Every structure is written in C-alpha cells, then in structure tokens.
Amino acid sequence: MSNKPRYASNLVWLIASVLVVITVAISTYWWLPQQPSLPLHPPQTTLDQTNSTNSNLAASEAFVPTPNKVLVDEELLKQDLPENITLIKEEIAKQDDIQQQLQQQEKMLQQQNLSADELIRLKQQQIEFLEQQLNNQSPVNPS
C-alpha cells in the first residue's frame, strides 16, 4: 500500500514538471524578439504612379527643403520593394494616413496663424483706441 502513494506523488511531479517545461518553451518563443518581416524604415511605395507624381508635385510646391538637411536616406531609396502585395497595400495605407495627418496639421497651423494675425490686428486697434483716449483726456491743471 505504501508503494501507491509514492507512485502517485512521482506522477504528479512528473506532470507538473512537463507542464512547466512546456510553459517556459512557449513563453520564450513568444517573448524573444523575432526577425522583423519589414525593414525599420520601409520604402514609400505606390501602385498608381500618376497619383504619386501628383502628390509629389503638390508636396514639392508646398515644402521647400533647406539645403543643410538630408530628408531621405539614399539607402532607403535603393532598397528593393517587398514582394508581398499585402505589405505594399499596408504601407500605402500607412503612408496615406500619415499624409492626411500632415495635411490636417497644416490646416490647423494655418488657422492658428490666421487667428494670431487677427489677434494682433485687434490688439493694435485696442492700443490705438487707448492712445486716443489718453490724448483726449484733459491734462490735469497743477495748482
């Protein structure tokens, strides 16, 4: 009878250790960094060349780069395009989202600029009005 509890205890320890090994194996596979499927800075790709040239013309007209800054790394331009069409579509969607965000920021900055100009104009009017009031007041007669 003493042999059965010892066998049961060994069986429980065996099952527990196998479960721990499986859990550790799965967690290390899950948490260890894997090779990225996309490069860190994927190239900008488009399927429709006419849309890209139109957007590039509009972007070049709106933005004048400074000669001291390098905006695009040459290695980035020389990278091959990904073969997977879904990766290309995801990249296009991501670039479109970024472009929309930039356009929204540009509109917001233009509105802020117009608001600041209007505020400056109103403050100048207020200063002129206060100067007129100051000039219209009668000087105090010294006694």
C-alpha positions in Angstrom: 0.0 0.0 0.0 2.9 2.4 0.6 4.0 2.0 -2.9 0.9 3.5 -4.5 1.1 6.9 -2.8 4.7 7.2 -3.7 3.9 6.4 -7.3 1.1 8.9 -7.3 3.4 11.6 -5.9 6.0 10.9 -8.6 3.4 11.0 -11.3 2.1 14.4 -10.0 5.7 15.8 -10.0 6.3 14.4 -13.5 3.1 16.0 -14.9 3.9 19.3 -13.1 7.5 19.5 -14.5 6.3 18.7 -18.0 3.8 21.5 -17.8 6.4 23.9 -16.5 8.8 23.0 -19.4 6.0 23.4 -22.0 5.1 26.8 -20.4 8.7 28.0 -20.4 9.2 26.9 -24.0 6.0 28.7 -25.2 6.8 31.8 -23.3 10.4 32.0 -24.6 9.2 31.5 -28.2 6.5 34.2 -27.7 8.7 36.8 -25.9 12.0 36.5 -27.7 12.4 39.1 -30.5 11.9 37.6 -33.9 13.3 38.8 -37.2 11.1 41.7 -38.4 9.2 41.0 -41.6 9.5 44.6 -42.7 12.6 46.8 -42.6 12.6 49.5 -39.8 12.2 52.3 -42.4 10.3 50.7 -45.3 10.4 52.5 -48.6 7.5 54.5 -49.8 5.7 52.6 -52.5 2.7 53.3 -54.6 0.7 51.3 -57.1 -0.5 54.2 -59.1 2.4 56.3 -60.4 0.2 59.2 -61.5 -1.2 59.7 -58.0 2.3 59.6 -56.6 3.6 62.1 -59.1 0.6 64.4 -58.4 1.1 64.2 -54.7 4.9 64.7 -55.0 4.3 67.8 -57.1 1.9 69.2 -54.6 4.2 68.4 -51.7 7.2 69.9 -53.5 5.3 73.1 -54.2 4.2 73.4 -50.6 7.6 72.5 -49.0 11.0 74.0 -49.8 13.7 71.9 -48.1 16.7 73.6 -46.5 20.0 72.7 -48.2 21.7 71.6 -45.0 19.2 68.8 -44.0 19.1 65.4 -45.6 15.4 64.5 -45.8 15.7 61.0 -47.3 18.5 58.5 -46.7 20.0 57.2 -50.0 20.0 53.6 -48.8 16.2 53.9 -48.3 15.7 54.8 -51.9 17.8 51.9 -53.1 16.0 49.2 -51.1 14.0 46.6 -53.1 10.3 46.7 -52.9 8.6 44.0 -50.8 7.3 41.1 -52.9 4.2 40.6 -50.8 1.3 42.7 -52.2 -0.4 42.9 -48.8 2.7 44.5 -47.3 2.7 47.0 -50.2 -1.0 47.8 -49.6 -0.4 48.2 -45.8 2.5 50.5 -46.5 0.4 52.6 -48.9 -2.4 52.8 -46.4 0.0 53.9 -43.6 1.6 56.5 -45.9 -1.8 57.8 -46.8 -2.7 58.1 -43.1 0.5 60.0 -42.4 -0.2 62.3 -45.4 -3.7 63.0 -44.1 -2.4 63.8 -40.7 0.2 66.1 -42.1 -2.5 67.9 -44.2 -4.7 68.3 -41.1 -1.8 69.7 -39.1 -1.0 72.1 -41.9 -4.6 73.3 -42.0 -4.6 73.7 -38.2 -1.4 75.7 -38.3 -2.7 77.9 -41.0 -5.9 78.6 -38.9 -3.7 79.3 -35.9 -1.6 81.7 -37.9 -4.7 83.5 -39.2 -6.1 83.7 -35.6 -2.8 85.1 -34.4 -2.8 87.7 -37.2 -6.4 88.7 -36.3 -5.5 88.9 -32.6 -2.5 91.1 -33.4 -4.7 93.4 -35.6 -7.3 93.6 -32.8 -4.6 94.4 -30.2 -3.2 97.1 -32.4 -6.7 98.6 -32.7 -7.1 98.5 -28.9 -3.8 100.2 -28.4 -4.7 103.0 -30.9 -8.1 103.4 -29.1 -6.4 103.7 -25.7 -3.9 106.2 -27.1 -6.8 108.3 -28.5 -8.5 108.2 -25.1 -5.3 109.2 -23.4 -4.8 112.1 -25.8 -8.4 113.2 -25.5 -8.2 113.4 -21.7 -7.7 116.9 -20.4 -4.4 117.5 -18.8 -4.5 117.9 -15.0 -4.1 121.5 -14.0 -1.3 121.9 -11.5 -2.3 124.2 -8.7 
